[in-house]
Amino acid sequence: MKNLTTGKEYNIHLLFGYINNYLINPIKSGTIGFVTFFIVLLFSKVVALAFQMSKEFTIDSGDIQLCLMGFAMVFIVKFLDNIKK
């Protein structure tokens, strides 16, 4: 005999599927975008410090805003990709 699920259980699984596709996965991808931008930024600042192009190593709010733009770009691309499916 088949295992029948109730309508309520089906709706909960469907809701979690939507949350996963349209919220959790884009946030994960956006976080990867943020970290990637941050690593590139750190690497460029370390190289500038190593070659004495810069006298001090600082991370200011503009750098964080740039990384947040990386988060937003990757989040939007992943979100729109999920909508397209």
BAZALO-410060 format. One record per residue (C-alpha): residue number from 0; residue in one letter; x, y, z. Coordinates in steps of 0.5 Angstrom, whole numbers. Layout:
REM residues N
(NUM; "a"; (X; Y; Z))
...
This chain:
REM residues 85
(0; "m"; (0; 0; 0))
(1; "k"; (3; 7; -2))
(2; "n"; (4; 12; 4))
(3; "l"; (0; 18; 3))
(4; "t"; (1; 24; 5))
(5; "t"; (-4; 29; 8))
(6; "g"; (-5; 36; 4))
(7; "k"; (-2; 40; 10))
(8; "e"; (5; 36; 10))
(9; "y"; (5; 37; 2))
(10; "n"; (4; 44; 3))
(11; "i"; (9; 45; 8))
(12; "h"; (14; 41; 4))
(13; "l"; (12; 46; -2))
(14; "l"; (13; 52; 3))
(15; "f"; (20; 49; 5))
(16; "g"; (22; 48; -3))
(17; "y"; (20; 55; -4))
(18; "i"; (24; 58; 1))
(19; "n"; (30; 54; 0))
(20; "n"; (30; 56; -8))
(21; "y"; (28; 63; -7))
(22; "l"; (31; 65; -1))
(23; "i"; (36; 60; 2))
(24; "n"; (40; 58; -4))
(25; "p"; (41; 66; -7))
(26; "i"; (43; 68; 0))
(27; "k"; (49; 62; 0))
(28; "s"; (51; 64; -7))
(29; "g"; (51; 72; -5))
(30; "t"; (55; 70; 1))
(31; "i"; (60; 66; -3))
(32; "g"; (60; 73; -8))
(33; "f"; (61; 77; -2))
(34; "v"; (67; 73; 1))
(35; "t"; (70; 72; -6))
(36; "f"; (70; 80; -7))
(37; "f"; (73; 81; 0))
(38; "i"; (79; 76; -1))
(39; "v"; (80; 79; -8))
(40; "l"; (80; 86; -4))
(41; "l"; (85; 83; 2))
(42; "f"; (90; 80; -3))
(43; "s"; (90; 87; -7))
(44; "k"; (92; 91; -1))
(45; "v"; (97; 86; 2))
(46; "v"; (100; 86; -5))
(47; "a"; (100; 94; -5))
(48; "l"; (103; 93; 2))
(49; "a"; (108; 88; 0))
(50; "f"; (111; 93; -6))
(51; "q"; (110; 99; -1))
(52; "m"; (105; 102; -6))
(53; "s"; (101; 103; 1))
(54; "k"; (104; 105; 8))
(55; "e"; (98; 102; 12))
(56; "f"; (93; 96; 11))
(57; "t"; (86; 99; 13))
(58; "i"; (79; 96; 11))
(59; "d"; (74; 102; 11))
(60; "s"; (67; 102; 10))
(61; "g"; (68; 103; 2))
(62; "d"; (71; 96; 2))
(63; "i"; (65; 93; 5))
(64; "q"; (60; 97; 1))
(65; "l"; (64; 94; -5))
(66; "c"; (64; 87; -2))
(67; "l"; (56; 88; -1))
(68; "m"; (55; 90; -8))
(69; "g"; (59; 83; -10))
(70; "f"; (53; 80; -5))
(71; "a"; (48; 83; -9))
(72; "m"; (50; 82; -16))
(73; "v"; (51; 74; -14))
(74; "f"; (44; 74; -10))
(75; "i"; (40; 77; -16))
(76; "v"; (43; 73; -21))
(77; "k"; (42; 66; -17))
(78; "f"; (35; 69; -15))
(79; "l"; (33; 70; -23))
(80; "d"; (36; 64; -25))
(81; "n"; (31; 60; -20))
(82; "i"; (25; 64; -22))
(83; "k"; (27; 62; -30))
(84; "k"; (27; 55; -28))
